[in-house]
């Protein structure tokens, strides 16, 4: 890449002066250029005037918004940075990523001060950076030499630079990767579609272009309204588990994995403007409807659904936990996950917080009369507001769709995990060997929070403490609020999963192993939420796994690895009409990215590494309703829709869905060198992929000359 393309926004602002017009008479082309230039000047002046007006208006309202300086800072990359094409895999800068995050003072980022100094005294970016690093301790990282000294230890410097250290120091640049170019390499992509969902319950493709009228028609023709949901269904956000031996013996020999899916009318398949057209009642029915079913399917070793062994279950109604929109603003259950702990299969669901039950499966005709008691006589005792139901006996569930070949039983009623407080969700459950009693069952843990600090709680997943309703309300609501309601789900909340000891808290997480464009575009800011969610966890990486794919690690024991996600959070200013749409478009909210993280397999589960951000991408386009040869699974007519809501930032469109929700991560059955990842796209469709462990390690511990720096 030539030198001009490698300059950062801070050097470009001063190094590309406009050429003066020729003194000869204007030609038609010169007149046109003059008009264009004049229009640009007028546009900039207009933005300046608007910024000043907004800062005055916001001050009067008691808000602290952008002044003229911060307004220009928000747009600096857009106005000045023309050094790279939007499809380049990364942007190059002479400064470390932490220089972009560091603040010179309360208002200005270090790179902004460097830019100002360049313009004032006409010096190089490196010279300006050294001066600024001497002026402010926070900006010391901006000194290019100090950056490398901090990043490398002495041994690695000599081995990596191979005697060329001085030349590298003078010419290196930092890479800021696009999210869709930093993704891991993967194989065996598989589109997930449940054949059991009736064709009449799917949105006809010919209605995609006028979807708002379709939603209105469906709402008006539904006599039950949004409490039971309008009658179309979409499946997404997969959970995945390798079927444990005690259950596998009751299933066809080809069954290797159990897949779970959220099945619901609630979706984000279509552009945001399409939903804005809907009347409020229809909007609520589509996005907040109370119909959220559990989809389950048996998969073979190629992730193909076994014919006849996929079902859809109306879980909340069967066990007496259905709630109505008039009383609550969300359905009982939302996303589902699957975990195998000590040889048993557990179902995880997001409710007011997180609830967990134990599953049993049997294929019709398998295991009959084997004494396990899994027979037709099982009934379902629904939860009632008043009564003494036996919550801990098995409940055999009825299949709403999919026939009766696959029989599903809840081994007991749900137990609630309150460790993360009200609103906690997406907790991962994992187990590690019991160190003090090696012959005892593995110790089970719940991962509550990932970054900036890793919070983990040991639990007993089949035991609970009985809380009073008042205790449940105290957990759910802030002090001083009304602590009273009548909801069957509160009986599940009273069953609080037993904890062992105190929650562990690790030190703050290490820095990302490589850098991405968000750091470059928004100096001094953090566009994505610092508190990241699971995600999916955990896969064990042995010492051999860790030493196979990356560099500069010095661990002496295995690690556990998971995948987390974060997003640009919604803030009140997005709803303000007086905020320019251009500003909102530079940083759209609710856009997701993911990252890998690794931690010790023992308390306090210290985070040891985390990758930079990435996104996994869309399902490939199909022709005539057929998947391309590179994609496994069953064609899903909704897959094409994810391209209508892509991930965007700073006027760059990435080859990824806006909402990428990784919800499954397991070691591949019969192959300890690889993993299987499941993710949902825009609450619309789902996919599985394989990622080798060495590829994950490559991103957690990358070769710095591949992922972090570039030298001439």
PECORCOR-V647865 format. One record per pair of residues at least 12 apart in sequence whose C-alpha atoms are under 10 Angstrom apart, sorted by the first residue. I is the first residue (numbers start at 1). J is the second residue. Records with the same first field share a line. If there is no record, write none. Layout:
I: J, J
This chain:
1: 84, 92, 710, 712
2: 83, 712
3: 83, 712
4: 16, 82, 83, 84
5: 81, 82, 83, 84, 85, 91, 92, 93
6: 83, 84, 91, 92, 93, 94, 173, 174, 175, 710
7: 81, 82, 83, 84, 91, 92, 93, 94, 125, 173
8: 77, 80, 81, 82, 83, 84, 91, 92, 93, 94, 95, 111, 115, 125, 173, 174, 520
9: 76, 77, 78, 79, 80, 81, 82, 83, 91, 92, 93, 111, 112, 115, 520, 521
10: 76, 77, 80, 81, 93, 94, 95, 111, 112, 113, 114, 115, 116, 117, 118, 119, 125
11: 80, 81, 93, 94, 111, 114, 115, 116, 118, 119, 123, 124, 125, 126, 128
12: 77, 80, 81, 82, 83, 115, 125
13: 76, 77, 79, 80, 81, 82, 115, 116, 118, 119
14: 80, 115, 116, 118, 119, 120, 122, 123, 124, 125
15: 80, 118, 119, 122, 124
16: 80, 82
21: 33, 34
44: 79
47: 68, 71, 72, 580
48: 67, 68, 69, 71, 72
49: 68
50: 68, 71, 578, 579, 580
51: 65, 66, 67, 68, 69, 70, 71, 72, 579, 580
52: 66, 67, 68, 69, 71
53: 67, 68, 578
54: 66, 67, 68, 578, 579, 580
55: 67, 68, 71
57: 578
58: 578
63: 573
65: 573, 579
69: 107, 108
70: 107, 108
71: 583
73: 108, 109, 112, 521, 522, 523, 524
74: 521, 522, 523, 525, 583, 586, 587, 650
75: 521, 522, 582, 583, 586, 650
76: 112, 521, 522, 523
77: 520, 521, 522, 523, 650
78: 521, 586, 650, 651
81: 521
86: 178, 651, 652, 653, 654
87: 178, 180, 181, 652, 653, 654
88: 177, 178, 181
89: 175, 176, 177, 178, 179, 180, 181, 182, 517
90: 174, 175, 176, 177, 178, 179, 181, 182, 515, 516, 517, 707
91: 173, 174, 175, 176, 177, 178, 515, 516, 517, 520
92: 172, 173, 174, 175, 176, 177, 517, 520, 708, 709, 710
93: 125, 172, 173, 174, 175, 176, 520, 709, 710
94: 125, 126, 129, 142, 143, 144, 170, 171, 172, 173, 174, 175, 709, 710
95: 111, 125, 126, 129, 141, 142, 143, 144, 145, 147, 172, 173, 174, 175, 520
96: 141, 142, 143, 144, 145, 146, 147, 148, 151, 173, 174, 175, 176, 515, 520, 708, 709
97: 141, 142, 147, 174, 175, 176, 512, 514, 515, 516, 517, 519, 520, 523, 708
98: 110, 138, 139, 140, 141, 142, 147, 511, 515, 519, 520, 523, 524
99: 111, 129, 133, 138, 139, 140, 141, 142, 143, 144, 147, 519, 520, 523, 524
100: 112, 139, 141, 142, 518, 519, 520, 521, 522, 523, 524, 525
101: 138, 139, 519, 520, 522, 523, 524, 525, 526
102: 137, 138, 139, 140, 141, 142, 523, 524, 525
103: 136, 137, 138, 139, 523, 524, 525
104: 132, 133, 135, 136, 137, 138, 139, 140, 524
105: 136, 138, 139
106: 524
107: 524
108: 523, 524
109: 138, 139, 522, 523, 524, 525
110: 129, 132, 133, 136, 138, 139, 140, 141, 142, 523, 524
111: 125, 128, 129, 132, 139, 142, 520, 523, 524
112: 523, 524
113: 128, 129, 132, 139
114: 126, 127, 128, 129, 130, 131, 132, 133, 139, 142
115: 128, 129
116: 128
117: 129, 131, 132
125: 144
126: 142, 143, 144, 145, 170
127: 143, 144
128: 142, 143
129: 141, 142, 143, 144
130: 142, 143, 144, 145, 146
131: 143
133: 146
144: 169, 170, 171, 172, 173, 174
145: 166, 168, 169, 170, 172
146: 169
147: 169
148: 168, 169, 172, 709
149: 169
151: 704
152: 552, 704
153: 552
155: 552
156: 551, 552
160: 703, 704, 705
161: 705
167: 711, 712
168: 709, 710, 711, 712
169: 711
170: 711, 712
171: 710, 711, 712
172: 705, 709, 710, 711, 712
173: 708, 709, 710, 711, 712
174: 514, 515, 704, 705, 707, 708, 709, 710, 711
175: 514, 515, 516, 517, 520, 704, 705, 706, 707, 708, 709, 710
176: 514, 515, 516, 517, 518, 519, 520, 521, 612, 707, 708, 709
177: 514, 515, 516, 517, 518, 519, 520, 612, 613, 614, 707, 708
178: 515, 516, 517, 518, 613, 614, 615, 652, 653, 654, 655
179: 515, 516, 517, 518, 593, 594, 612, 613, 614, 615, 616, 617, 647, 654, 655, 656
180: 593, 613, 614, 615, 616, 617, 647, 653, 654, 655, 656
181: 516, 614, 615, 616, 617, 654, 655
182: 514, 515, 516, 611, 612, 613, 614, 615, 616, 699, 707
183: 594, 595, 612, 613, 614, 615, 616, 617, 695, 696, 699
184: 614, 615, 616, 691, 692, 695, 696, 697, 698, 699
185: 616, 689, 690, 691, 692, 695, 696
186: 616, 675, 676, 677, 689, 690, 691, 692, 695
187: 630, 631, 676, 688, 689, 690, 691, 692
188: 302, 303, 630, 631, 632, 633, 676, 688, 689, 690, 691
189: 303, 619, 620, 630, 631, 632, 633, 676, 677, 678, 687, 688, 689, 690, 691
190: 302, 303, 304, 619, 627, 630, 631, 632, 633, 634, 635, 678, 686, 687, 688, 689, 690
191: 303, 304, 619, 620, 627, 631, 632, 633, 634, 635, 636, 639, 678, 685, 686, 687, 688, 689
192: 235, 236, 237, 238, 259, 261, 303, 304, 305, 632, 633, 634, 635, 636, 639, 678, 680, 685, 686, 687, 688
193: 234, 235, 236, 261, 297, 305, 310, 633, 634, 635, 636, 637, 638, 685, 686, 687
194: 234, 235, 261, 263, 295, 296, 297, 305, 309, 310, 311, 312, 401, 402, 634, 636
195: 297, 305, 307, 308, 309, 310, 311, 401, 402, 634, 636
196: 295, 297, 307, 308, 309, 310, 311, 312, 400, 401, 402, 403
197: 232, 233, 234, 235, 263, 295, 310, 311, 312, 400, 401, 402
198: 232, 233, 401, 402
199: 232, 233
200: 231, 232, 233
201: 230, 231, 232, 233, 234, 265
202: 231, 232, 233, 234, 265, 637, 638
203: 215, 231, 232, 233, 234, 265, 637, 638
204: 232, 637, 638
205: 637, 638, 640, 641
208: 269, 270, 638, 641
209: 270, 274
210: 274
211: 270, 274, 275, 278
212: 270, 273, 274, 275, 276, 277, 278, 279, 282, 283
213: 274, 277, 278
215: 230, 231, 232, 275, 278, 282, 283, 285, 286
216: 230, 278, 279, 281, 282, 283, 285, 286
217: 230, 282
218: 230, 231, 232, 282, 285, 286
219: 231, 281, 282, 283, 285, 286
220: 282
225: 281, 282, 285, 289, 290, 325
226: 265, 281, 282, 283, 284, 285, 286, 287, 288, 289, 290, 291, 324, 325, 326
227: 284, 285, 288, 289, 290, 291, 322, 323, 324, 325, 326, 331
228: 285, 289, 290, 291, 292, 317, 322, 323, 324, 325, 331
229: 264, 265, 266, 284, 285, 286, 287, 288, 289, 290, 291, 292
230: 264, 265, 266, 282, 285, 286, 289, 290, 291
231: 264, 265, 291
232: 263, 264, 265, 266, 286
233: 262, 263, 264, 265, 266, 267, 291, 292, 293, 684
234: 261, 262, 263, 264, 265, 266, 267, 269, 292, 636, 638, 683, 684, 685, 686
235: 260, 261, 262, 263, 264, 265, 266, 267, 292, 293, 294, 295, 636, 638, 680, 683, 684, 685, 686
236: 260, 261, 262, 263, 264, 267, 295, 335, 661, 663, 678, 679, 680, 681, 682, 683, 684, 685, 686, 687
237: 260, 261, 262, 263, 334, 335, 336, 337, 660, 661, 662, 663, 664, 678, 679, 680, 681, 682, 683, 684, 685, 686, 687
238: 259, 260, 261, 262, 295, 296, 335, 336, 337, 338, 661, 662, 663, 664, 665, 677, 678, 679, 680, 685, 686, 687, 688
239: 258, 259, 260, 261, 262, 295, 296, 335, 336, 337, 338, 339, 347, 348, 536, 662, 663, 664, 665, 666, 677, 678, 679, 680, 688
240: 257, 258, 259, 260, 261, 296, 297, 299, 336, 337, 338, 339, 340, 663, 664, 665, 666, 676, 677, 678, 688
241: 256, 257, 258, 259, 260, 337, 338, 339, 340, 345, 346, 664, 665, 666, 667, 668, 669, 676
242: 255, 256, 257, 258, 259, 299, 301, 338, 339, 340, 345, 666, 667, 668, 669, 670
243: 255, 256, 257, 258, 259, 298, 299, 339, 340, 343, 344, 345, 361, 669
244: 256, 257, 258, 340, 341, 342, 343, 344, 345
245: 343, 344
246: 343, 344, 345, 360, 361
247: 343, 344, 345, 359, 360, 361, 362, 363, 367
248: 361, 362, 363
249: 361, 362, 363, 366, 367
250: 360, 361, 362, 363, 364, 365, 366, 367, 368, 370
251: 298, 309, 361, 362, 363, 364, 365, 366, 367, 405, 406
252: 298, 300, 306, 309, 362, 363, 364, 365, 366
253: 300
254: 298, 299, 300, 301, 302, 304, 306
255: 297, 298, 299, 300, 301, 303, 304, 305, 306, 309
256: 298, 299, 300, 301, 302, 303, 304, 669, 670
257: 297, 298, 299, 300, 301, 302, 303, 304, 305, 668, 669
258: 296, 297, 298, 299, 300, 303, 305, 310, 338, 345, 361
259: 295, 296, 297, 298, 299, 303, 305, 310, 337, 338, 664, 678
260: 294, 295, 296, 297, 298, 310, 311, 312, 335, 336, 337, 338, 347, 664
261: 293, 294, 295, 296, 297, 312, 335, 336, 337, 663, 680, 685, 686
262: 292, 293, 294, 295, 296, 312, 333, 334, 335, 336, 337, 349, 680, 683, 685, 686
263: 291, 292, 293, 294, 295, 296, 312, 313, 314, 334, 335, 336, 684
264: 286, 287, 289, 290, 291, 292, 293, 294, 295, 334, 683, 684
265: 285, 286, 287, 288, 289, 290, 291, 292, 293, 683, 684
266: 283, 284, 285, 286, 287, 288, 289, 290, 291, 292, 683, 684
267: 286, 287, 288, 681, 682, 683, 684, 685
268: 286, 287, 641, 642, 645, 658, 659, 681, 682, 683, 684, 685
269: 638, 639, 640, 641, 642, 643, 644, 645, 657, 659, 681, 682, 683, 684, 685
270: 638, 641, 642, 643, 644, 645, 682, 683, 684
271: 641, 642, 643, 644, 645, 646
272: 644, 645
275: 287
284: 325, 329, 330
285: 325
287: 330
288: 325, 328, 329, 330, 331
289: 324, 325, 329, 330, 331
290: 316, 322, 323, 324, 325, 328, 329, 330, 331, 332, 333, 334
291: 314, 315, 316, 317, 322, 323, 324, 330, 331, 332, 333, 334
292: 313, 314, 315, 316, 322, 330, 331, 332, 333, 334, 335
293: 312, 313, 314, 315, 316, 317, 333, 334, 335, 336, 400
294: 311, 312, 313, 314, 315, 316, 333, 334, 335, 336, 349, 399, 400
295: 310, 311, 312, 313, 314, 315, 336, 399, 400, 401, 402
296: 309, 310, 311, 312, 313, 402, 406, 408
297: 309, 310, 311, 312, 402, 406
298: 310, 311, 363, 406
301: 668, 669, 670
302: 632, 633
303: 632, 633, 676, 688, 689
304: 632, 633, 634
305: 633, 634
307: 405
308: 402, 403, 404, 405, 406
309: 363, 364, 402, 403, 404, 405, 406, 407
310: 399, 401, 402, 403, 404, 405, 406
311: 398, 399, 400, 401, 402, 403, 404, 405, 406, 407, 408
312: 398, 399, 400, 401, 402, 403
313: 397, 398, 399, 400, 401, 402, 408
314: 397, 398, 399, 400, 401
315: 332, 333, 397, 398, 399, 400
316: 331, 332, 333, 382, 383, 489
317: 332, 382, 383
318: 380, 381, 382, 383, 395, 396, 397, 398
319: 380, 381, 382, 383, 384, 395, 397, 410, 413, 414, 488
320: 380, 381, 382, 383, 384, 385, 488, 489
321: 333, 382, 383, 384, 487, 488, 489, 490, 491, 492
322: 383, 487, 488, 489
323: 487, 488, 489
324: 487
327: 485, 486, 487
328: 487
330: 351, 352
331: 350, 351, 352
332: 349, 350, 351, 352, 488, 489
333: 348, 349, 350, 351, 352, 353, 354, 355
334: 348, 349, 350, 351, 352, 354
335: 348, 349, 350, 351, 354, 425, 426, 663
336: 348, 349, 350, 351, 354, 355, 356, 426, 663
337: 349, 350, 356, 426, 427, 428, 429, 536, 663, 664
338: 356, 357, 358, 359, 428, 429, 663, 664
339: 356, 358, 428, 429, 430, 431, 537, 538, 664, 666
340: 358, 429, 430, 431
341: 358, 429, 430, 431, 432, 441, 442, 443, 444, 445, 461
342: 430, 431, 432, 433, 440, 441, 442, 443, 444
343: 441, 442
344: 358, 359, 360
345: 357, 358, 359, 360, 361, 411
346: 358, 359, 360, 410, 411, 429, 461
347: 359, 360, 410, 414
348: 414, 415, 416, 425, 426, 427, 428, 429
349: 414, 416, 425, 426, 427
350: 416, 423, 424, 425, 426, 427
351: 416, 422, 423, 424, 425, 489, 492, 493
352: 416, 417, 418, 421, 422, 423, 424, 425, 476, 489, 490, 493
353: 416, 417, 418, 419, 420, 421, 422, 423, 424, 425, 426, 427, 476, 493
354: 414, 415, 416, 417, 418, 419, 420, 421, 422, 423, 424, 425, 426, 427, 493
355: 413, 414, 415, 416, 417, 418, 425, 427, 492, 493, 495, 496, 497
356: 412, 413, 414, 415, 416, 417, 429, 461, 462, 492, 497
357: 410, 411, 412, 413, 414, 415, 416, 461, 462
358: 394, 409, 410, 411, 412, 413, 414, 415, 461, 462
359: 394, 395, 396, 408, 409, 410, 411, 412
360: 374, 394, 395, 396, 407, 408, 409, 410, 411
361: 374, 396, 406, 407, 408, 409, 410
362: 374, 375, 405, 406, 407, 408, 409
363: 404, 405, 406, 407, 408
364: 404, 405, 406, 407
365: 405, 406
366: 405
373: 394
374: 394, 395, 396, 407, 408, 409, 411
375: 396, 407, 409
376: 396, 407
377: 395, 396
378: 393, 394, 395, 396, 397, 409
379: 393, 394, 395, 396, 397, 398
380: 393, 394, 395, 396, 397, 398, 409, 410
381: 393, 394, 395, 396, 413
382: 395, 413, 488
383: 413, 488, 489, 490, 491, 492
384: 487, 488, 489, 491
385: 486, 487, 488, 489, 490, 491
386: 488, 491
390: 412, 413
391: 411, 412, 413, 414, 415, 492
392: 410, 411, 412, 413, 414, 462
393: 410, 411, 412, 413
394: 409, 410, 411, 412, 413
395: 408, 409, 410, 411, 412, 413
396: 408, 409, 410, 411
397: 409, 410
412: 462
413: 492, 495
414: 462, 489, 491, 492, 493, 495, 496, 497
415: 461, 462, 463, 464, 465, 491, 492, 493, 494, 495, 496, 497, 498
416: 461, 464, 465, 490, 491, 492, 493, 494, 495, 496, 497, 498
417: 446, 448, 459, 461, 464, 493, 495, 496, 497, 498, 499
418: 448, 472, 475, 476, 493, 494, 495, 496, 497, 498, 499
419: 446, 447, 448, 455, 456, 457, 458, 459, 475, 496, 497, 498, 499, 502, 503
420: 446, 447, 448, 449, 455, 456, 457, 475, 503
421: 448, 475, 476, 477
422: 472, 473, 474, 475, 476, 477, 478
423: 475, 476
424: 448, 449, 533
425: 448, 449, 533, 534
426: 447, 448, 449, 533, 534, 535, 536, 564, 663
427: 445, 446, 447, 448, 449, 450, 456, 533, 534, 535, 536, 537
428: 445, 446, 447, 448, 449, 456, 533, 534, 535, 536, 537, 538, 562, 663, 664
429: 444, 445, 446, 447, 448, 456, 457, 458, 459, 461, 536, 537, 538
430: 442, 443, 444, 445, 446, 447, 458, 537, 538, 539, 560
431: 443, 444, 445, 446, 458, 538, 601
432: 444, 445, 540, 560, 601, 602
433: 601, 602
434: 602
435: 602
443: 458, 459, 460, 500
444: 457, 458, 459, 460, 461, 499, 500
445: 457, 458, 459, 460, 461, 499, 500, 503
446: 458, 459, 460, 461, 499, 503
447: 503, 504, 533, 534, 536, 537, 538, 605
448: 503, 504, 533, 534
449: 505, 531, 532, 533, 534, 564
450: 505, 506, 508, 509, 530, 531, 532, 533, 534, 535, 562, 563, 564, 565, 597, 607
451: 506, 507, 508, 509, 510, 529, 530, 531, 532, 533, 534, 564, 566, 597, 607, 610
452: 506, 507, 508, 509, 510, 529, 530, 531, 532, 607
453: 504, 505, 506, 507, 508, 509, 510, 530, 531, 532, 606, 607
454: 503, 504, 505, 506, 507, 508, 509, 531, 599, 604, 605, 606, 607
455: 503, 504, 505, 506, 507, 604, 605, 606
456: 502, 503, 504, 505, 506, 603, 604, 605
457: 499, 500, 501, 502, 503, 504, 505, 603, 604
458: 498, 499, 500, 501, 502, 503, 504, 603
459: 497, 498, 499, 500, 501, 503
460: 497, 498, 499, 500
461: 496, 497, 498, 499
462: 497, 498
463: 495, 496, 497, 498, 499
464: 494, 495, 496, 497, 498, 499
465: 494, 495, 496, 497, 498, 499
466: 491, 492, 493, 494, 495, 496, 497, 498
467: 490, 491, 492, 493, 494, 495, 496
468: 490, 491, 493, 494, 495
469: 483, 484, 485, 486, 490, 491, 493, 494
470: 483, 484, 494
471: 483, 493, 494
472: 484, 490, 491, 492, 493, 494, 495, 496
473: 485, 490, 493, 494
475: 493
476: 493
503: 603, 604
504: 603, 604, 605, 606
505: 603, 604, 605, 606
506: 599, 603, 604, 605, 606, 607
507: 604, 605, 606, 607, 608
508: 606, 607, 608
509: 597, 598, 599, 606, 607, 608, 609, 610
510: 597, 606, 607, 608, 609, 610, 611
511: 608, 609, 610, 611, 612
512: 595, 596, 597, 609, 610, 611, 612, 613, 699, 700, 701
513: 596, 597, 609, 610, 611, 612, 613, 698, 699, 700, 701, 702, 703, 704, 707, 708
514: 610, 611, 612, 613, 699, 700, 701, 702, 703, 704, 706, 707, 708, 709
515: 611, 612, 613, 707, 708, 709
516: 612, 613, 614, 708
517: 613, 649, 650
518: 587, 613, 649, 650
521: 586, 587, 649, 650
522: 586, 587, 650
526: 568
527: 567, 568, 569, 587, 588, 589, 649
528: 565, 566, 567, 568, 569, 587, 589, 590, 591, 592, 593
529: 565, 566, 567, 568, 569, 592
530: 566, 567, 568
531: 565, 566, 567
532: 564, 565, 566, 567, 594, 595
533: 563, 564, 565, 566, 567, 594
534: 562, 563, 564, 565, 566, 594, 661, 662, 663, 664
535: 562, 563, 564, 565, 566, 594, 595, 596, 661, 662, 663, 664, 665, 678, 679
536: 561, 562, 563, 564, 565, 596, 661, 662, 663, 664, 665, 666, 677, 678, 679
537: 560, 561, 562, 563, 564, 596, 597, 598, 663, 664, 665, 666
538: 559, 560, 561, 562, 563, 597, 598, 599, 601, 664, 665, 666, 667
539: 559, 560, 561, 562, 563, 598, 665, 666, 667, 668, 672, 674, 675, 676, 693
540: 558, 559, 560, 561, 562, 598, 599, 601, 666, 667, 672, 693
541: 557, 558, 559, 560, 561, 598, 601, 667, 672, 673, 693, 694, 697
542: 556, 557, 558, 559, 560, 672, 673, 693
543: 555, 556, 557, 558, 559
544: 557, 558, 673, 694
545: 558, 559, 672, 673, 674, 692, 693, 694, 696, 697
546: 558, 559, 693, 694, 696, 697, 698, 700, 701
547: 694, 697, 698, 701
548: 693, 694, 695, 697, 698
549: 692, 693, 694, 695, 696, 697, 698, 699, 700, 701, 702, 703
550: 694, 695, 696, 697, 698, 699, 700, 701, 702, 703, 704
551: 697, 698, 699, 700, 701, 702, 703, 704
552: 701, 702, 703, 704
553: 608, 609, 697, 700, 701, 702
555: 600, 608
557: 600, 601
558: 598, 599, 600, 601
559: 597, 598, 599, 600, 601, 602, 605, 606, 607, 608, 609
560: 597, 598, 599, 600, 601, 602, 605, 607, 608
561: 596, 597, 598, 599, 600, 601, 607, 608, 609, 610, 665, 693, 696, 697, 700
562: 595, 596, 597, 598, 599, 610, 664, 665, 666
563: 594, 595, 596, 597, 598, 610, 611, 662, 663, 664, 665, 677
564: 593, 594, 595, 596, 597, 610, 613, 661, 662, 663
565: 592, 593, 594, 595, 596, 613, 614, 615, 659, 660, 661, 662, 663
566: 590, 591, 592, 593, 594, 595, 613, 660, 661
567: 588, 589, 590, 591, 592, 593, 594, 658, 659, 660
568: 587, 588, 589, 590, 591, 592, 593, 649
569: 587, 588, 589, 590, 591, 592
570: 588, 589, 590, 591
571: 589
574: 587, 588, 589
582: 650, 651
583: 650
584: 649, 650
585: 648, 649, 650, 651, 652
586: 648, 649, 650, 651, 652
587: 648, 649, 650, 651
588: 647, 648, 649, 650, 651, 658
589: 648, 649, 658
590: 647, 658, 659
591: 645, 646, 647, 648, 649, 657, 658, 659, 660, 682
592: 613, 614, 615, 647, 648, 656, 657, 658, 659, 660, 661, 682
593: 612, 613, 614, 615, 616, 647, 656, 657, 658, 659, 660, 661, 662
594: 611, 612, 613, 614, 615, 616, 660, 661, 662
595: 610, 611, 612, 613, 614, 615, 662, 699, 700
596: 609, 610, 611, 612, 613, 614, 696, 697, 699, 700
597: 609, 610, 611, 612, 696, 697, 699, 700
598: 610, 611, 697, 700
608: 700
609: 697, 699, 700, 701
610: 697, 699, 700, 701
611: 696, 697, 698, 699, 700, 701, 702
612: 699, 700, 707
613: 699
614: 656
615: 647, 654, 655, 656, 657, 658, 659, 660, 661, 662
616: 655, 656, 657, 660, 661, 662, 679, 681, 689
617: 642, 643, 646, 647, 654, 655, 656, 657, 658, 660, 681
618: 639, 640, 641, 642, 643, 646, 655, 656, 657, 660, 680, 681, 685, 686, 687
619: 631, 635, 636, 639, 640, 641, 642, 643, 656, 657, 681, 685, 686, 687
620: 639, 640, 643
621: 639, 640, 643
622: 635, 636, 637, 639, 640
625: 637
631: 687, 689
632: 687, 688, 689
633: 687, 688
636: 684, 685, 686
637: 685
638: 684, 685, 686
639: 681, 682, 684, 685, 686, 687
640: 684, 685
641: 657, 681, 682, 684, 685
642: 656, 657, 658, 659, 660, 681, 682, 683, 684, 685
643: 655, 656, 657, 658, 681, 682
644: 657, 658, 682
645: 657, 658, 659, 681, 682
646: 658, 659, 660, 681, 682
647: 659, 660, 682
656: 681, 682
657: 680, 681, 682, 683
658: 681, 682, 683
659: 679, 680, 681, 682, 683, 684
660: 679, 680, 681, 682, 683, 686
661: 678, 679, 680, 681, 682, 683, 686
662: 677, 678, 679, 680, 681, 686, 687, 688
663: 677, 678, 679, 680
664: 676, 677, 678, 679, 680, 688
665: 677, 678, 679, 688, 689, 690, 691
666: 678, 690
667: 690, 691, 692, 693
668: 690, 691, 692
671: 692
672: 692, 693
673: 691, 692, 693, 694
674: 690, 691, 692, 693, 694, 695, 696
675: 689, 690, 691, 692, 693, 696
676: 688, 689, 690, 691, 692
677: 689, 690, 691
678: 690
